[in-house]
Amino acid sequence: MPTGAANDRIEITFDLSDDRAGEEMMLKIGVTLTFNLVSR
């Protein structure tokens, strides 16, 4: 059973890091688009 709990914890950690990376990507894309619009 302990190994199952450890696996769940690892999966949760990966999910969180994926979400964070996704948010950063969205932010970078949003900033880039905004900057392109402003610089025109």
mmCIF entry with sequence, helices, sheets and N, C-alpha, C, O atoms, coordinates in Angstrom:
data_MODEL
# 
_entry.id   MODEL 
# 
_entity.id                         1 
_entity.type                       polymer 
_entity.pdbx_number_of_molecules   1 
# 
_entity_poly.entity_id                      1 
_entity_poly.type                           'polypeptide(L)' 
_entity_poly.nstd_linkage                   no 
_entity_poly.nstd_monomer                   no 
_entity_poly.pdbx_seq_one_letter_code       MPTGAANDRIEITFDLSDDRAGEEMMLKIGVTLTFNLVSR 
_entity_poly.pdbx_seq_one_letter_code_can   MPTGAANDRIEITFDLSDDRAGEEMMLKIGVTLTFNLVSR 
_entity_poly.pdbx_strand_id                 A 
# 
loop_
_entity_poly_seq.entity_id 
_entity_poly_seq.num 
_entity_poly_seq.mon_id 
_entity_poly_seq.hetero 
1 1  MET n 
1 2  PRO n 
1 3  THR n 
1 4  GLY n 
1 5  ALA n 
1 6  ALA n 
1 7  ASN n 
1 8  ASP n 
1 9  ARG n 
1 10 ILE n 
1 11 GLU n 
1 12 ILE n 
1 13 THR n 
1 14 PHE n 
1 15 ASP n 
1 16 LEU n 
1 17 SER n 
1 18 ASP n 
1 19 ASP n 
1 20 ARG n 
1 21 ALA n 
1 22 GLY n 
1 23 GLU n 
1 24 GLU n 
1 25 MET n 
1 26 MET n 
1 27 LEU n 
1 28 LYS n 
1 29 ILE n 
1 30 GLY n 
1 31 VAL n 
1 32 THR n 
1 33 LEU n 
1 34 THR n 
1 35 PHE n 
1 36 ASN n 
1 37 LEU n 
1 38 VAL n 
1 39 SER n 
1 40 ARG n 
# 
_struct_asym.id          A 
_struct_asym.entity_id   1 
# 
_struct_conf.conf_type_id            HELX_P 
_struct_conf.id                      HELX_P1 
_struct_conf.pdbx_PDB_helix_id       AA1 
_struct_conf.beg_label_comp_id       PRO 
_struct_conf.beg_label_asym_id       A 
_struct_conf.beg_label_seq_id        2 
_struct_conf.pdbx_beg_PDB_ins_code   ? 
_struct_conf.end_label_comp_id       SER 
_struct_conf.end_label_asym_id       A 
_struct_conf.end_label_seq_id        39 
_struct_conf.pdbx_end_PDB_ins_code   ? 
_struct_conf.beg_auth_comp_id        PRO 
_struct_conf.beg_auth_asym_id        A 
_struct_conf.beg_auth_seq_id         2 
_struct_conf.end_auth_comp_id        SER 
_struct_conf.end_auth_asym_id        A 
_struct_conf.end_auth_seq_id         39 
_struct_conf.pdbx_PDB_helix_class    1 
_struct_conf.details                 ? 
_struct_conf.pdbx_PDB_helix_length   38 
# 
_struct_conf_type.id          HELX_P 
_struct_conf_type.criteria    ? 
_struct_conf_type.reference   ? 
# 
loop_
_atom_site.group_PDB 
_atom_site.id 
_atom_site.type_symbol 
_atom_site.label_atom_id 
_atom_site.label_alt_id 
_atom_site.label_comp_id 
_atom_site.label_asym_id 
_atom_site.label_entity_id 
_atom_site.label_seq_id 
_atom_site.pdbx_PDB_ins_code 
_atom_site.Cartn_x 
_atom_site.Cartn_y 
_atom_site.Cartn_z 
_atom_site.occupancy 
_atom_site.B_iso_or_equiv 
_atom_site.pdbx_formal_charge 
_atom_site.auth_seq_id 
_atom_site.auth_comp_id 
_atom_site.auth_asym_id 
_atom_site.auth_atom_id 
_atom_site.pdbx_PDB_model_num 
ATOM 1   N N  . MET A 1 1  ? 0.819  -1.224 0.000   1.00 0.00 ? 1  MET A N  1 
ATOM 2   C CA . MET A 1 1  ? 0.000  0.000  0.000   1.00 0.00 ? 1  MET A CA 1 
ATOM 3   C C  . MET A 1 1  ? 0.854  1.276  0.000   1.00 0.00 ? 1  MET A C  1 
ATOM 4   O O  . MET A 1 1  ? 0.513  2.226  -0.705  1.00 0.00 ? 1  MET A O  1 
ATOM 5   N N  . PRO A 1 2  ? 1.944  1.328  0.763   1.00 0.00 ? 2  PRO A N  1 
ATOM 6   C CA . PRO A 1 2  ? 2.768  2.550  0.786   1.00 0.00 ? 2  PRO A CA 1 
ATOM 7   C C  . PRO A 1 2  ? 3.232  2.964  -0.612  1.00 0.00 ? 2  PRO A C  1 
ATOM 8   O O  . PRO A 1 2  ? 3.267  4.152  -0.932  1.00 0.00 ? 2  PRO A O  1 
ATOM 9   N N  . THR A 1 3  ? 3.588  1.975  -1.446  1.00 0.00 ? 3  THR A N  1 
ATOM 10  C CA . THR A 1 3  ? 4.067  2.310  -2.786  1.00 0.00 ? 3  THR A CA 1 
ATOM 11  C C  . THR A 1 3  ? 2.957  2.975  -3.590  1.00 0.00 ? 3  THR A C  1 
ATOM 12  O O  . THR A 1 3  ? 3.219  3.892  -4.369  1.00 0.00 ? 3  THR A O  1 
ATOM 13  N N  . GLY A 1 4  ? 1.715  2.519  -3.406  1.00 0.00 ? 4  GLY A N  1 
ATOM 14  C CA . GLY A 1 4  ? 0.586  3.120  -4.120  1.00 0.00 ? 4  GLY A CA 1 
ATOM 15  C C  . GLY A 1 4  ? 0.440  4.575  -3.730  1.00 0.00 ? 4  GLY A C  1 
ATOM 16  O O  . GLY A 1 4  ? 0.225  5.432  -4.587  1.00 0.00 ? 4  GLY A O  1 
ATOM 17  N N  . ALA A 1 5  ? 0.557  4.864  -2.435  1.00 0.00 ? 5  ALA A N  1 
ATOM 18  C CA . ALA A 1 5  ? 0.438  6.244  -1.955  1.00 0.00 ? 5  ALA A CA 1 
ATOM 19  C C  . ALA A 1 5  ? 1.563  7.091  -2.542  1.00 0.00 ? 5  ALA A C  1 
ATOM 20  O O  . ALA A 1 5  ? 1.342  8.234  -2.940  1.00 0.00 ? 5  ALA A O  1 
ATOM 21  N N  . ALA A 1 6  ? 2.770  6.527  -2.595  1.00 0.00 ? 6  ALA A N  1 
ATOM 22  C CA . ALA A 1 6  ? 3.914  7.265  -3.136  1.00 0.00 ? 6  ALA A CA 1 
ATOM 23  C C  . ALA A 1 6  ? 3.668  7.576  -4.613  1.00 0.00 ? 6  ALA A C  1 
ATOM 24  O O  . ALA A 1 6  ? 3.939  8.686  -5.072  1.00 0.00 ? 6  ALA A O  1 
ATOM 25  N N  . ASN A 1 7  ? 3.156  6.594  -5.353  1.00 0.00 ? 7  ASN A N  1 
ATOM 26  C CA . ASN A 1 7  ? 2.880  6.817  -6.771  1.00 0.00 ? 7  ASN A CA 1 
ATOM 27  C C  . ASN A 1 7  ? 1.845  7.918  -6.953  1.00 0.00 ? 7  ASN A C  1 
ATOM 28  O O  . ASN A 1 7  ? 1.991  8.772  -7.827  1.00 0.00 ? 7  ASN A O  1 
ATOM 29  N N  . ASP A 1 8  ? 0.798  7.899  -6.126  1.00 0.00 ? 8  ASP A N  1 
ATOM 30  C CA . ASP A 1 8  ? -0.233 8.937  -6.213  1.00 0.00 ? 8  ASP A CA 1 
ATOM 31  C C  . ASP A 1 8  ? 0.390  10.303 -5.972  1.00 0.00 ? 8  ASP A C  1 
ATOM 32  O O  . ASP A 1 8  ? 0.100  11.267 -6.680  1.00 0.00 ? 8  ASP A O  1 
ATOM 33  N N  . ARG A 1 9  ? 1.249  10.371 -4.965  1.00 0.00 ? 9  ARG A N  1 
ATOM 34  C CA . ARG A 1 9  ? 1.871  11.655 -4.622  1.00 0.00 ? 9  ARG A CA 1 
ATOM 35  C C  . ARG A 1 9  ? 2.716  12.151 -5.802  1.00 0.00 ? 9  ARG A C  1 
ATOM 36  O O  . ARG A 1 9  ? 2.695  13.338 -6.130  1.00 0.00 ? 9  ARG A O  1 
ATOM 37  N N  . ILE A 1 10 ? 3.456  11.237 -6.435  1.00 0.00 ? 10 ILE A N  1 
ATOM 38  C CA . ILE A 1 10 ? 4.299  11.616 -7.576  1.00 0.00 ? 10 ILE A CA 1 
ATOM 39  C C  . ILE A 1 10 ? 3.419  12.119 -8.724  1.00 0.00 ? 10 ILE A C  1 
ATOM 40  O O  . ILE A 1 10 ? 3.736  13.124 -9.360  1.00 0.00 ? 10 ILE A O  1 
ATOM 41  N N  . GLU A 1 11 ? 2.312  11.414 -8.985  1.00 0.00 ? 11 GLU A N  1 
ATOM 42  C CA . GLU A 1 11 ? 1.420  11.824 -10.070 1.00 0.00 ? 11 GLU A CA 1 
ATOM 43  C C  . GLU A 1 11 ? 0.850  13.207 -9.793  1.00 0.00 ? 11 GLU A C  1 
ATOM 44  O O  . GLU A 1 11 ? 0.773  14.044 -10.693 1.00 0.00 ? 11 GLU A O  1 
ATOM 45  N N  . ILE A 1 12 ? 0.449  13.448 -8.541  1.00 0.00 ? 12 ILE A N  1 
ATOM 46  C CA . ILE A 1 12 ? -0.108 14.752 -8.172  1.00 0.00 ? 12 ILE A CA 1 
ATOM 47  C C  . ILE A 1 12 ? 0.936  15.840 -8.398  1.00 0.00 ? 12 ILE A C  1 
ATOM 48  O O  . ILE A 1 12 ? 0.624  16.912 -8.917  1.00 0.00 ? 12 ILE A O  1 
ATOM 49  N N  . THR A 1 13 ? 2.185  15.556 -8.003  1.00 0.00 ? 13 THR A N  1 
ATOM 50  C CA . THR A 1 13 ? 3.256  16.540 -8.168  1.00 0.00 ? 13 THR A CA 1 
ATOM 51  C C  . THR A 1 13 ? 3.452  16.858 -9.647  1.00 0.00 ? 13 THR A C  1 
ATOM 52  O O  . THR A 1 13 ? 3.605  18.020 -10.024 1.00 0.00 ? 13 THR A O  1 
ATOM 53  N N  . PHE A 1 14 ? 3.448  15.815 -10.487 1.00 0.00 ? 14 PHE A N  1 
ATOM 54  C CA . PHE A 1 14 ? 3.625  16.036 -11.919 1.00 0.00 ? 14 PHE A CA 1 
ATOM 55  C C  . PHE A 1 14 ? 2.471  16.865 -12.472 1.00 0.00 ? 14 PHE A C  1 
ATOM 56  O O  . PHE A 1 14 ? 2.682  17.760 -13.290 1.00 0.00 ? 14 PHE A O  1 
ATOM 57  N N  . ASP A 1 15 ? 1.233  16.562 -12.020 1.00 0.00 ? 15 ASP A N  1 
ATOM 58  C CA . ASP A 1 15 ? 0.070  17.317 -12.480 1.00 0.00 ? 15 ASP A CA 1 
ATOM 59  C C  . ASP A 1 15 ? 0.232  18.792 -12.134 1.00 0.00 ? 15 ASP A C  1 
ATOM 60  O O  . ASP A 1 15 ? -0.033 19.662 -12.963 1.00 0.00 ? 15 ASP A O  1 
ATOM 61  N N  . LEU A 1 16 ? 0.668  19.071 -10.906 1.00 0.00 ? 16 LEU A N  1 
ATOM 62  C CA . LEU A 1 16 ? 0.836  20.458 -10.471 1.00 0.00 ? 16 LEU A CA 1 
ATOM 63  C C  . LEU A 1 16 ? 1.890  21.160 -11.318 1.00 0.00 ? 16 LEU A C  1 
ATOM 64  O O  . LEU A 1 16 ? 1.685  22.294 -11.751 1.00 0.00 ? 16 LEU A O  1 
ATOM 65  N N  . SER A 1 17 ? 3.013  20.495 -11.555 1.00 0.00 ? 17 SER A N  1 
ATOM 66  C CA . SER A 1 17 ? 4.086  21.127 -12.325 1.00 0.00 ? 17 SER A CA 1 
ATOM 67  C C  . SER A 1 17 ? 3.632  21.350 -13.768 1.00 0.00 ? 17 SER A C  1 
ATOM 68  O O  . SER A 1 17 ? 3.996  22.351 -14.385 1.00 0.00 ? 17 SER A O  1 
ATOM 69  N N  . ASP A 1 18 ? 2.836  20.419 -14.309 1.00 0.00 ? 18 ASP A N  1 
ATOM 70  C CA . ASP A 1 18 ? 2.324  20.594 -15.667 1.00 0.00 ? 18 ASP A CA 1 
ATOM 71  C C  . ASP A 1 18 ? 1.424  21.819 -15.732 1.00 0.00 ? 18 ASP A C  1 
ATOM 72  O O  . ASP A 1 18 ? 1.521  22.620 -16.662 1.00 0.00 ? 18 ASP A O  1 
ATOM 73  N N  . ASP A 1 19 ? 0.536  21.965 -14.730 1.00 0.00 ? 19 ASP A N  1 
ATOM 74  C CA . ASP A 1 19 ? -0.369 23.115 -14.699 1.00 0.00 ? 19 ASP A CA 1 
ATOM 75  C C  . ASP A 1 19 ? 0.431  24.408 -14.627 1.00 0.00 ? 19 ASP A C  1 
ATOM 76  O O  . ASP A 1 19 ? 0.128  25.379 -15.321 1.00 0.00 ? 19 ASP A O  1 
ATOM 77  N N  . ARG A 1 20 ? 1.446  24.410 -13.789 1.00 0.00 ? 20 ARG A N  1 
ATOM 78  C CA . ARG A 1 20 ? 2.258  25.619 -13.613 1.00 0.00 ? 20 ARG A CA 1 
ATOM 79  C C  . ARG A 1 20 ? 2.946  25.968 -14.933 1.00 0.00 ? 20 ARG A C  1 
ATOM 80  O O  . ARG A 1 20 ? 2.977  27.132 -15.332 1.00 0.00 ? 20 ARG A O  1 
ATOM 81  N N  . ALA A 1 21 ? 3.490  24.967 -15.601 1.00 0.00 ? 21 ALA A N  1 
ATOM 82  C CA . ALA A 1 21 ? 4.170  25.197 -16.874 1.00 0.00 ? 21 ALA A CA 1 
ATOM 83  C C  . ALA A 1 21 ? 3.168  25.721 -17.901 1.00 0.00 ? 21 ALA A C  1 
ATOM 84  O O  . ALA A 1 21 ? 3.486  26.608 -18.693 1.00 0.00 ? 21 ALA A O  1 
ATOM 85  N N  . GLY A 1 22 ? 1.959  25.165 -17.881 1.00 0.00 ? 22 GLY A N  1 
ATOM 86  C CA . GLY A 1 22 ? 0.920  25.612 -18.807 1.00 0.00 ? 22 GLY A CA 1 
ATOM 87  C C  . GLY A 1 22 ? 0.558  27.063 -18.565 1.00 0.00 ? 22 GLY A C  1 
ATOM 88  O O  . GLY A 1 22 ? 0.387  27.839 -19.506 1.00 0.00 ? 22 GLY A O  1 
ATOM 89  N N  . GLU A 1 23 ? 0.442  27.427 -17.282 1.00 0.00 ? 23 GLU A N  1 
ATOM 90  C CA . GLU A 1 23 ? 0.104  28.813 -16.944 1.00 0.00 ? 23 GLU A CA 1 
ATOM 91  C C  . GLU A 1 23 ? 1.207  29.755 -17.418 1.00 0.00 ? 23 GLU A C  1 
ATOM 92  O O  . GLU A 1 23 ? 0.925  30.830 -17.947 1.00 0.00 ? 23 GLU A O  1 
ATOM 93  N N  . GLU A 1 24 ? 2.461  29.351 -17.229 1.00 0.00 ? 24 GLU A N  1 
ATOM 94  C CA . GLU A 1 24 ? 3.580  30.198 -17.661 1.00 0.00 ? 24 GLU A CA 1 
ATOM 95  C C  . GLU A 1 24 ? 3.560  30.361 -19.175 1.00 0.00 ? 24 GLU A C  1 
ATOM 96  O O  . GLU A 1 24 ? 3.825  31.446 -19.691 1.00 0.00 ? 24 GLU A O  1 
ATOM 97  N N  . MET A 1 25 ? 3.243  29.274 -19.891 1.00 0.00 ? 25 MET A N  1 
ATOM 98  C CA . MET A 1 25 ? 3.164  29.345 -21.347 1.00 0.00 ? 25 MET A CA 1 
ATOM 99  C C  . MET A 1 25 ? 2.078  30.326 -21.765 1.00 0.00 ? 25 MET A C  1 
ATOM 100 O O  . MET A 1 25 ? 2.290  31.159 -22.646 1.00 0.00 ? 25 MET A O  1 
ATOM 101 N N  . MET A 1 26 ? 0.902  30.223 -21.122 1.00 0.00 ? 26 MET A N  1 
ATOM 102 C CA . MET A 1 26 ? -0.209 31.116 -21.446 1.00 0.00 ? 26 MET A CA 1 
ATOM 103 C C  . MET A 1 26 ? 0.192  32.563 -21.175 1.00 0.00 ? 26 MET A C  1 
ATOM 104 O O  . MET A 1 26 ? -0.107 33.456 -21.967 1.00 0.00 ? 26 MET A O  1 
ATOM 105 N N  . LEU A 1 27 ? 0.875  32.788 -20.041 1.00 0.00 ? 27 LEU A N  1 
ATOM 106 C CA . LEU A 1 27 ? 1.316  34.147 -19.702 1.00 0.00 ? 27 LEU A CA 1 
ATOM 107 C C  . LEU A 1 27 ? 2.275  34.676 -20.758 1.00 0.00 ? 27 LEU A C  1 
ATOM 108 O O  . LEU A 1 27 ? 2.133  35.804 -21.231 1.00 0.00 ? 27 LEU A O  1 
ATOM 109 N N  . LYS A 1 28 ? 3.257  33.849 -21.124 1.00 0.00 ? 28 LYS A N  1 
ATOM 110 C CA . LYS A 1 28 ? 4.253  34.286 -22.113 1.00 0.00 ? 28 LYS A CA 1 
ATOM 111 C C  . LYS A 1 28 ? 3.586  34.589 -23.446 1.00 0.00 ? 28 LYS A C  1 
ATOM 112 O O  . LYS A 1 28 ? 3.903  35.585 -24.096 1.00 0.00 ? 28 LYS A O  1 
ATOM 113 N N  . ILE A 1 29 ? 2.650  33.717 -23.853 1.00 0.00 ? 29 ILE A N  1 
ATOM 114 C CA . ILE A 1 29 ? 1.952  33.936 -25.125 1.00 0.00 ? 29 ILE A CA 1 
ATOM 115 C C  . ILE A 1 29 ? 1.135  35.220 -25.052 1.00 0.00 ? 29 ILE A C  1 
ATOM 116 O O  . ILE A 1 29 ? 1.140  36.023 -25.985 1.00 0.00 ? 29 ILE A O  1 
ATOM 117 N N  . GLY A 1 30 ? 0.423  35.411 -23.921 1.00 0.00 ? 30 GLY A N  1 
ATOM 118 C CA . GLY A 1 30 ? -0.390 36.618 -23.754 1.00 0.00 ? 30 GLY A CA 1 
ATOM 119 C C  . GLY A 1 30 ? 0.466  37.868 -23.790 1.00 0.00 ? 30 GLY A C  1 
ATOM 120 O O  . GLY A 1 30 ? 0.110  38.847 -24.446 1.00 0.00 ? 30 GLY A O  1 
ATOM 121 N N  . VAL A 1 31 ? 1.595  37.844 -23.090 1.00 0.00 ? 31 VAL A N  1 
ATOM 122 C CA . VAL A 1 31 ? 2.493  39.004 -23.058 1.00 0.00 ? 31 VAL A CA 1 
ATOM 123 C C  . VAL A 1 31 ? 3.047  39.274 -24.452 1.00 0.00 ? 31 VAL A C  1 
ATOM 124 O O  . VAL A 1 31 ? 3.127  40.424 -24.883 1.00 0.00 ? 31 VAL A O  1 
ATOM 125 N N  . THR A 1 32 ? 3.428  38.216 -25.150 1.00 0.00 ? 32 THR A N  1 
ATOM 126 C CA . THR A 1 32 ? 3.983  38.377 -26.500 1.00 0.00 ? 32 THR A CA 1 
ATOM 127 C C  . THR A 1 32 ? 2.949  38.983 -27.438 1.00 0.00 ? 32 THR A C  1 
ATOM 128 O O  . THR A 1 32 ? 3.256  39.902 -28.197 1.00 0.00 ? 32 THR A O  1 
ATOM 129 N N  . LEU A 1 33 ? 1.709  38.464 -27.385 1.00 0.00 ? 33 LEU A N  1 
ATOM 130 C CA . LEU A 1 33 ? 0.651  38.994 -28.244 1.00 0.00 ? 33 LEU A CA 1 
ATOM 131 C C  . LEU A 1 33 ? 0.384  40.455 -27.917 1.00 0.00 ? 33 LEU A C  1 
ATOM 132 O O  . LEU A 1 33 ? 0.265  41.286 -28.817 1.00 0.00 ? 33 LEU A O  1 
ATOM 133 N N  . THR A 1 34 ? 0.290  40.766 -26.633 1.00 0.00 ? 34 THR A N  1 
ATOM 134 C CA . THR A 1 34 ? 0.031  42.147 -26.209 1.00 0.00 ? 34 THR A CA 1 
ATOM 135 C C  . THR A 1 34 ? 1.154  43.060 -26.679 1.00 0.00 ? 34 THR A C  1 
ATOM 136 O O  . THR A 1 34 ? 0.903  44.148 -27.196 1.00 0.00 ? 34 THR A O  1 
ATOM 137 N N  . PHE A 1 35 ? 2.396  42.613 -26.496 1.00 0.00 ? 35 PHE A N  1 
ATOM 138 C CA . PHE A 1 35 ? 3.555  43.422 -26.900 1.00 0.00 ? 35 PHE A CA 1 
ATOM 139 C C  . PHE A 1 35 ? 3.531  43.676 -28.407 1.00 0.00 ? 35 PHE A C  1 
ATOM 140 O O  . PHE A 1 35 ? 3.816  44.783 -28.863 1.00 0.00 ? 35 PHE A O  1 
ATOM 141 N N  . ASN A 1 36 ? 3.187  42.631 -29.180 1.00 0.00 ? 36 ASN A N  1 
ATOM 142 C CA . ASN A 1 36 ? 3.127  42.785 -30.636 1.00 0.00 ? 36 ASN A CA 1 
ATOM 143 C C  . ASN A 1 36 ? 2.063  43.803 -31.022 1.00 0.00 ? 36 ASN A C  1 
ATOM 144 O O  . ASN A 1 36 ? 2.282  44.624 -31.913 1.00 0.00 ? 36 ASN A O  1 
ATOM 145 N N  . LEU A 1 37 ? 0.911  43.753 -30.357 1.00 0.00 ? 37 LEU A N  1 
ATOM 146 C CA . LEU A 1 37 ? -0.170 44.697 -30.663 1.00 0.00 ? 37 LEU A CA 1 
ATOM 147 C C  . LEU A 1 37 ? 0.248  46.117 -30.311 1.00 0.00 ? 37 LEU A C  1 
ATOM 148 O O  . LEU A 1 37 ? -0.005 47.051 -31.072 1.00 0.00 ? 37 LEU A O  1 
ATOM 149 N N  . VAL A 1 38 ? 0.891  46.280 -29.153 1.00 0.00 ? 38 VAL A N  1 
ATOM 150 C CA . VAL A 1 38 ? 1.292  47.617 -28.694 1.00 0.00 ? 38 VAL A CA 1 
ATOM 151 C C  . VAL A 1 38 ? 2.374  48.194 -29.602 1.00 0.00 ? 38 VAL A C  1 
ATOM 152 O O  . VAL A 1 38 ? 2.347  49.383 -29.918 1.00 0.00 ? 38 VAL A O  1 
ATOM 153 N N  . SER A 1 39 ? 3.326  47.361 -30.023 1.00 0.00 ? 39 SER A N  1 
ATOM 154 C CA . SER A 1 39 ? 4.457  47.864 -30.811 1.00 0.00 ? 39 SER A CA 1 
ATOM 155 C C  . SER A 1 39 ? 4.048  48.185 -32.245 1.00 0.00 ? 39 SER A C  1 
ATOM 156 O O  . SER A 1 39 ? 4.816  48.816 -32.971 1.00 0.00 ? 39 SER A O  1 
ATOM 157 N N  . ARG A 1 40 ? 2.865  47.769 -32.665 1.00 0.00 ? 40 ARG A N  1 
ATOM 158 C CA . ARG A 1 40 ? 2.392  48.120 -34.004 1.00 0.00 ? 40 ARG A CA 1 
ATOM 159 C C  . ARG A 1 40 ? 1.953  49.534 -33.953 1.00 0.00 ? 40 ARG A C  1 
ATOM 160 O O  . ARG A 1 40 ? 1.508  50.079 -34.963 1.00 0.00 ? 40 ARG A O  1 
# 
